[in-house]
Amino acid sequence: MSEILDAHVHQIVIEQHGERSGSGTIQAAELDVNPAVPIAIQSPLRGKNWSAANGPSNTSTHRRIVLPVNGQPHIGQRYAIDWIQLGDDGNSYKGDKHKNSSYHAWNQEIHAVADGTIVEVKDGIAENVPDAGKLAVPITSDTLAGNRVVEILGDGRFAAYAHLRPGTLKVKVGDTVHAGAVIGRLGNTGNSSEPHLHFQVCDAPSFFDSEGIPFAIDKFTREDFKIENAKGHAALVVKSSHPVTHEEPMEDELDSFAP
């Protein structure tokens, strides 16, 4: 029978050779081991060709951004994903790239990923002009996530949805929502250069003062794809599709979600 550990201990042994030979051991701090299974949720999005930008990986910026709050470091975005939607040409927009309405992801419905209660809502932040090199509002701890919704899922887990379109939020603090309910629409607010949904699960009702928690989407389709260029035209070509259950999408993979 295998044993489940609840803590992990590191020791560093140093040996010195030569005239001043000797050795010593440094006892590192004990680290708790959390054997909990990732929470299973529905996708916050519907439709095809969603790219998991900055999703979990060793190179993802989300995984490497440490935010100090009251002197304590946190990585609330450790498992976060920036969802953008690609068109048939593999681009995230068609037409004028400086208009939000040109982006395939813009104004798409955002769905509650599980049953829960709304504990934070922020609306009224103006949208950015895409790819403009400047933002609509100064970035502070209150505006960084733009218009947003935070939902408590239970057992110390919170779902956080960021950068929503102003005036489209359909919930208020205290509302009870069911999985699949529309809570708002995707926008381009806060620290955002183009329309996308920043989504994360964390252990506190804050994008910053929290630690990221892994999650698993109950079912979706992972697309093996490539971008082909022929005669000056680009095309997104799906080479194969793979039904997936209870996994978290990784960085830059392409996924589709049933209506």
C-alpha positions as a LaTeX table, in Angstrom:
\begin{tabular}{lrrr}
\hline
Residue & $x$ (\AA) & $y$ (\AA) & $z$ (\AA) \\
\hline
Met1 & 0.00 & 0.00 & 0.00 \\
Ser2 & 1.39 & 3.39 & $-0.96$ \\
Glu3 & 1.75 & 6.09 & 1.66 \\
Ile4 & 0.39 & 9.61 & 1.07 \\
Leu5 & 2.76 & 12.26 & 2.42 \\
Asp6 & 1.42 & 15.46 & 3.95 \\
Ala7 & 4.75 & 17.30 & 3.98 \\
His8 & 8.01 & 17.42 & 2.05 \\
Val9 & 11.38 & 18.21 & 3.60 \\
His10 & 14.56 & 19.28 & 1.79 \\
Gln11 & 18.06 & 18.93 & 3.11 \\
Ile12 & 21.15 & 20.47 & 1.51 \\
Val13 & 24.41 & 18.69 & 2.31 \\
Ile14 & 27.61 & 20.69 & 1.70 \\
Glu15 & 31.02 & 19.00 & 1.59 \\
Gln16 & 34.31 & 20.84 & 1.36 \\
His17 & 37.54 & 19.04 & 0.42 \\
Gly18 & 41.16 & 20.07 & 0.72 \\
Glu19 & 43.03 & 21.65 & 3.60 \\
Arg20 & 39.81 & 22.83 & 5.22 \\
Ser21 & 37.70 & 19.80 & 4.64 \\
Gly22 & 34.40 & 19.32 & 6.35 \\
Ser23 & 30.71 & 19.02 & 5.77 \\
Gly24 & 27.46 & 20.47 & 6.92 \\
Thr25 & 23.73 & 20.09 & 6.46 \\
Ile26 & 21.21 & 22.85 & 5.88 \\
Gln27 & 17.67 & 21.95 & 6.86 \\
Ala28 & 15.20 & 23.70 & 4.54 \\
Ala29 & 11.71 & 24.69 & 5.56 \\
Glu30 & 9.04 & 22.00 & 5.57 \\
Leu31 & 6.60 & 22.29 & 2.65 \\
Asp32 & 3.02 & 21.12 & 2.92 \\
Val33 & 1.85 & 18.64 & 0.29 \\
Asn34 & $-1.72$ & 19.09 & $-0.87$ \\
Pro35 & $-3.08$ & 15.81 & $-2.30$ \\
Ala36 & $-6.43$ & 17.34 & $-3.25$ \\
Val37 & $-7.86$ & 16.53 & $-6.67$ \\
Pro38 & $-8.23$ & 19.61 & $-8.95$ \\
Ile39 & $-11.75$ & 20.99 & $-8.91$ \\
Ala40 & $-13.85$ & 19.93 & $-11.91$ \\
Ile41 & $-15.64$ & 22.82 & $-13.64$ \\
Gln42 & $-17.41$ & 23.66 & $-16.86$ \\
Ser43 & $-15.80$ & 25.92 & $-19.44$ \\
Pro44 & $-16.53$ & 29.64 & $-19.05$ \\
Leu45 & $-16.77$ & 29.85 & $-22.86$ \\
Arg46 & $-18.63$ & 28.27 & $-25.74$ \\
Gly47 & $-17.70$ & 27.77 & $-29.40$ \\
Lys48 & $-14.61$ & 26.80 & $-31.35$ \\
Asn49 & $-10.97$ & 27.81 & $-31.73$ \\
Trp50 & $-10.21$ & 29.16 & $-28.27$ \\
Ser51 & $-6.48$ & 29.57 & $-27.68$ \\
Ala52 & $-5.24$ & 29.08 & $-24.11$ \\
Ala53 & $-2.78$ & 31.98 & $-24.16$ \\
Asn54 & $-0.48$ & 32.15 & $-21.13$ \\
Gly55 & $-1.94$ & 28.88 & $-19.89$ \\
Pro56 & 0.01 & 26.62 & $-17.54$ \\
Ser57 & 3.55 & 25.82 & $-18.68$ \\
Asn58 & 7.13 & 26.38 & $-17.60$ \\
Thr59 & 7.29 & 29.51 & $-19.77$ \\
Ser60 & 3.90 & 31.07 & $-19.02$ \\
Thr61 & 4.05 & 34.62 & $-17.71$ \\
His62 & 1.14 & 33.86 & $-15.38$ \\
Arg63 & 3.22 & 31.25 & $-13.60$ \\
Arg64 & 6.13 & 33.63 & $-13.07$ \\
Ile65 & 4.38 & 36.81 & $-11.93$ \\
Val66 & 4.79 & 37.12 & $-8.16$ \\
Leu67 & 2.60 & 39.86 & $-6.68$ \\
Pro68 & 3.51 & 41.09 & $-3.18$ \\
Val69 & 0.53 & 42.02 & $-0.99$ \\
Asn70 & 1.22 & 43.44 & 2.47 \\
Gly71 & 4.76 & 42.14 & 2.23 \\
Gln72 & 3.72 & 38.58 & 1.33 \\
Pro73 & 4.38 & 37.13 & $-2.15$ \\
His74 & 1.49 & 35.46 & $-4.01$ \\
Ile75 & 1.02 & 33.76 & $-7.38$ \\
Gly76 & $-2.76$ & 33.92 & $-7.74$ \\
Gln77 & $-2.42$ & 33.47 & $-11.51$ \\
Arg78 & $-0.35$ & 30.29 & $-11.31$ \\
Tyr79 & $-2.93$ & 28.25 & $-13.27$ \\
Ala80 & $-4.68$ & 31.14 & $-15.05$ \\
Ile81 & $-5.51$ & 31.24 & $-18.77$ \\
Asp82 & $-6.02$ & 34.22 & $-21.11$ \\
Trp83 & $-8.60$ & 32.94 & $-23.57$ \\
Ile84 & $-8.58$ & 34.46 & $-27.06$ \\
Gln85 & $-10.55$ & 33.18 & $-30.05$ \\
Leu86 & $-8.95$ & 32.57 & $-33.43$ \\
Gly87 & $-10.59$ & 32.96 & $-36.82$ \\
Asp88 & $-10.25$ & 30.80 & $-39.91$ \\
Asp89 & $-6.99$ & 32.58 & $-40.78$ \\
Gly90 & $-5.45$ & 31.92 & $-37.37$ \\
Asn91 & $-5.70$ & 35.57 & $-36.29$ \\
Ser92 & $-7.67$ & 36.84 & $-33.33$ \\
Tyr93 & $-9.34$ & 39.59 & $-35.37$ \\
Lys94 & $-10.65$ & 40.38 & $-38.85$ \\
Gly95 & $-10.66$ & 43.92 & $-40.22$ \\
Asp96 & $-9.49$ & 46.95 & $-38.24$ \\
Lys97 & $-7.28$ & 45.67 & $-35.41$ \\
His98 & $-7.90$ & 48.89 & $-33.47$ \\
Lys99 & $-11.62$ & 48.15 & $-33.04$ \\
Asn100 & $-12.81$ & 45.79 & $-30.31$ \\
Ser101 & $-15.67$ & 44.62 & $-32.53$ \\
Ser102 & $-13.11$ & 43.22 & $-35.01$ \\
Tyr103 & $-12.01$ & 40.57 & $-32.52$ \\
His104 & $-13.66$ & 37.15 & $-32.59$ \\
Ala105 & $-13.67$ & 36.90 & $-28.79$ \\
Trp106 & $-15.26$ & 40.29 & $-28.15$ \\
Asn107 & $-18.77$ & 40.29 & $-26.66$ \\
Gln108 & $-18.88$ & 36.50 & $-26.35$ \\
Glu109 & $-20.96$ & 35.24 & $-23.43$ \\
Ile110 & $-19.12$ & 34.33 & $-20.21$ \\
His111 & $-20.65$ & 31.43 & $-18.28$ \\
Ala112 & $-20.43$ & 30.47 & $-14.62$ \\
Val113 & $-18.14$ & 27.46 & $-14.39$ \\
Ala114 & $-19.97$ & 25.91 & $-11.43$ \\
Asp115 & $-22.75$ & 26.51 & $-8.94$ \\
Gly116 & $-21.76$ & 29.22 & $-6.50$ \\
Thr117 & $-22.33$ & 32.63 & $-4.95$ \\
Ile118 & $-21.06$ & 35.95 & $-6.32$ \\
Val119 & $-18.75$ & 37.68 & $-3.84$ \\
Glu120 & $-17.28$ & 40.49 & $-5.97$ \\
Val121 & $-18.46$ & 42.50 & $-8.97$ \\
Lys122 & $-16.76$ & 45.45 & $-10.64$ \\
Asp123 & $-18.32$ & 47.30 & $-13.59$ \\
Gly124 & $-17.98$ & 50.70 & $-15.23$ \\
Ile125 & $-14.34$ & 50.57 & $-16.39$ \\
Ala126 & $-14.05$ & 51.79 & $-19.98$ \\
Glu127 & $-12.74$ & 49.52 & $-22.72$ \\
Asn128 & $-9.27$ & 49.90 & $-24.16$ \\
Val129 & $-8.52$ & 50.52 & $-27.82$ \\
Pro130 & $-6.83$ & 47.30 & $-29.00$ \\
Asp131 & $-3.13$ & 47.43 & $-29.85$ \\
Ala132 & $-3.03$ & 51.16 & $-29.07$ \\
Gly133 & $-0.04$ & 51.15 & $-26.76$ \\
Lys134 & $-2.00$ & 52.84 & $-23.98$ \\
Leu135 & $-4.88$ & 51.91 & $-21.68$ \\
Ala136 & $-8.20$ & 53.61 & $-21.06$ \\
Val137 & $-7.60$ & 54.02 & $-17.31$ \\
Pro138 & $-4.55$ & 54.19 & $-15.04$ \\
Ile139 & $-3.69$ & 50.74 & $-13.74$ \\
Thr140 & $-4.11$ & 50.27 & $-9.99$ \\
Ser141 & $-4.97$ & 47.29 & $-7.82$ \\
Asp142 & $-8.64$ & 48.16 & $-8.44$ \\
Thr143 & $-8.42$ & 48.48 & $-12.24$ \\
Leu144 & $-5.82$ & 45.83 & $-13.16$ \\
Ala145 & $-8.44$ & 43.09 & $-13.73$ \\
Gly146 & $-10.87$ & 45.49 & $-15.38$ \\
Asn147 & $-14.55$ & 44.74 & $-15.02$ \\
Arg148 & $-14.73$ & 41.46 & $-13.17$ \\
Val149 & $-16.71$ & 38.83 & $-11.32$ \\
Val150 & $-15.52$ & 36.60 & $-8.48$ \\
Glu151 & $-17.58$ & 33.55 & $-7.50$ \\
Ile152 & $-17.13$ & 31.35 & $-4.45$ \\
Leu153 & $-17.31$ & 27.67 & $-5.37$ \\
Gly154 & $-16.97$ & 26.23 & $-1.87$ \\
Asp155 & $-14.17$ & 24.48 & 0.00 \\
Gly156 & $-12.04$ & 27.62 & $-0.12$ \\
Arg157 & $-12.08$ & 27.88 & $-3.92$ \\
Phe158 & $-12.99$ & 30.93 & $-5.98$ \\
Ala159 & $-13.51$ & 31.39 & $-9.73$ \\
Ala160 & $-12.33$ & 34.77 & $-11.02$ \\
Tyr161 & $-13.33$ & 36.24 & $-14.41$ \\
Ala162 & $-11.54$ & 39.40 & $-15.64$ \\
His163 & $-11.56$ & 42.06 & $-18.41$ \\
Leu164 & $-15.34$ & 41.90 & $-19.01$ \\
Arg165 & $-17.18$ & 44.36 & $-21.23$ \\
Pro166 & $-18.70$ & 47.30 & $-19.34$ \\
Gly167 & $-22.46$ & 47.29 & $-18.91$ \\
Thr168 & $-22.85$ & 43.58 & $-19.66$ \\
Leu169 & $-22.47$ & 42.09 & $-16.19$ \\
Lys170 & $-25.63$ & 40.23 & $-15.20$ \\
Val171 & $-24.88$ & 39.46 & $-11.55$ \\
Lys172 & $-24.44$ & 41.32 & $-8.29$ \\
Val173 & $-22.80$ & 40.48 & $-4.99$ \\
Gly174 & $-24.87$ & 37.90 & $-3.11$ \\
Asp175 & $-26.45$ & 36.32 & $-6.19$ \\
Thr176 & $-26.55$ & 32.54 & $-6.40$ \\
Val177 & $-25.67$ & 31.24 & $-9.86$ \\
His178 & $-25.78$ & 27.82 & $-11.46$ \\
Ala179 & $-23.19$ & 26.29 & $-13.75$ \\
Gly180 & $-23.66$ & 27.55 & $-17.30$ \\
Ala181 & $-25.48$ & 30.75 & $-16.37$ \\
Val182 & $-24.41$ & 33.82 & $-18.36$ \\
Ile183 & $-22.71$ & 36.27 & $-15.99$ \\
Gly184 & $-21.46$ & 38.83 & $-18.52$ \\
Arg185 & $-19.72$ & 39.31 & $-21.85$ \\
Leu186 & $-16.07$ & 39.26 & $-22.85$ \\
Gly187 & $-14.37$ & 42.62 & $-23.24$ \\
Asn188 & $-11.09$ & 44.52 & $-23.19$ \\
Thr189 & $-10.82$ & 46.33 & $-19.87$ \\
Gly190 & $-8.08$ & 46.82 & $-17.32$ \\
Asn191 & $-4.58$ & 45.54 & $-18.09$ \\
Ser192 & $-5.54$ & 44.14 & $-21.49$ \\
Ser193 & $-4.21$ & 44.79 & $-24.99$ \\
Glu194 & $-7.03$ & 43.02 & $-26.87$ \\
Pro195 & $-10.36$ & 41.35 & $-26.03$ \\
His196 & $-9.82$ & 38.21 & $-23.99$ \\
Leu197 & $-11.05$ & 36.44 & $-20.88$ \\
His198 & $-8.60$ & 36.06 & $-18.03$ \\
Phe199 & $-9.83$ & 33.16 & $-15.91$ \\
Gln200 & $-8.36$ & 31.64 & $-12.77$ \\
Val201 & $-9.30$ & 29.54 & $-9.77$ \\
Cys202 & $-7.71$ & 30.65 & $-6.50$ \\
Asp203 & $-7.95$ & 30.23 & $-2.73$ \\
Ala204 & $-9.26$ & 33.71 & $-1.84$ \\
Pro205 & $-11.66$ & 36.25 & $-3.42$ \\
Ser206 & $-8.81$ & 38.25 & $-4.94$ \\
Phe207 & $-6.79$ & 38.12 & $-8.14$ \\
Phe208 & $-3.69$ & 39.19 & $-6.21$ \\
Asp209 & $-3.95$ & 38.30 & $-2.52$ \\
Ser210 & $-4.40$ & 34.59 & $-3.21$ \\
Glu211 & $-2.70$ & 31.45 & $-4.47$ \\
Gly212 & $-3.69$ & 29.85 & $-7.75$ \\
Ile213 & $-5.43$ & 26.46 & $-7.65$ \\
Pro214 & $-5.43$ & 23.91 & $-10.49$ \\
Phe215 & $-8.73$ & 23.08 & $-12.13$ \\
Ala216 & $-10.03$ & 20.57 & $-14.66$ \\
Ile217 & $-12.63$ & 21.36 & $-17.34$ \\
Asp218 & $-15.19$ & 18.57 & $-17.44$ \\
Lys219 & $-15.21$ & 18.09 & $-21.21$ \\
Phe220 & $-13.89$ & 19.81 & $-24.33$ \\
Thr221 & $-12.19$ & 19.10 & $-27.65$ \\
Arg222 & $-8.48$ & 19.66 & $-28.12$ \\
Glu223 & $-7.51$ & 20.58 & $-31.68$ \\
Asp224 & $-4.19$ & 19.58 & $-33.23$ \\
Phe225 & $-3.68$ & 22.47 & $-35.66$ \\
Lys226 & $-1.27$ & 24.42 & $-37.83$ \\
Ile227 & $-1.32$ & 27.73 & $-39.68$ \\
Glu228 & $-0.76$ & 27.31 & $-43.41$ \\
Asn229 & 0.24 & 30.15 & $-45.73$ \\
Ala230 & $-0.48$ & 29.81 & $-49.43$ \\
Lys231 & $-0.56$ & 32.55 & $-52.06$ \\
Gly232 & $-0.39$ & 35.21 & $-49.37$ \\
His233 & $-3.37$ & 33.87 & $-47.43$ \\
Ala234 & $-3.19$ & 32.25 & $-44.00$ \\
Ala235 & $-5.49$ & 29.44 & $-42.93$ \\
Leu236 & $-5.99$ & 27.67 & $-39.62$ \\
Val237 & $-6.01$ & 23.96 & $-40.42$ \\
Val238 & $-7.23$ & 21.47 & $-37.82$ \\
Lys239 & $-5.32$ & 18.23 & $-38.43$ \\
Ser240 & $-7.13$ & 16.16 & $-35.80$ \\
Ser241 & $-9.52$ & 16.56 & $-32.87$ \\
His242 & $-9.35$ & 14.82 & $-29.52$ \\
Pro243 & $-12.23$ & 14.66 & $-27.01$ \\
Val244 & $-10.89$ & 15.41 & $-23.55$ \\
Thr245 & $-12.41$ & 14.97 & $-20.10$ \\
His246 & $-11.29$ & 16.43 & $-16.79$ \\
Glu247 & $-8.08$ & 18.18 & $-17.83$ \\
Glu248 & $-6.81$ & 21.74 & $-17.70$ \\
Pro249 & $-5.75$ & 23.21 & $-21.05$ \\
Met250 & $-2.05$ & 24.01 & $-21.34$ \\
Glu251 & $-0.36$ & 27.09 & $-22.82$ \\
Asp252 & $-1.31$ & 27.96 & $-26.42$ \\
Glu253 & $-3.29$ & 24.82 & $-27.12$ \\
Leu254 & $-6.43$ & 25.22 & $-29.22$ \\
Asp255 & $-9.73$ & 24.06 & $-27.71$ \\
Ser256 & $-13.40$ & 24.00 & $-28.65$ \\
Phe257 & $-16.34$ & 23.94 & $-26.26$ \\
Ala258 & $-19.83$ & 22.65 & $-26.98$ \\
Pro259 & $-22.69$ & 25.19 & $-27.06$ \\
\hline
\end{tabular}
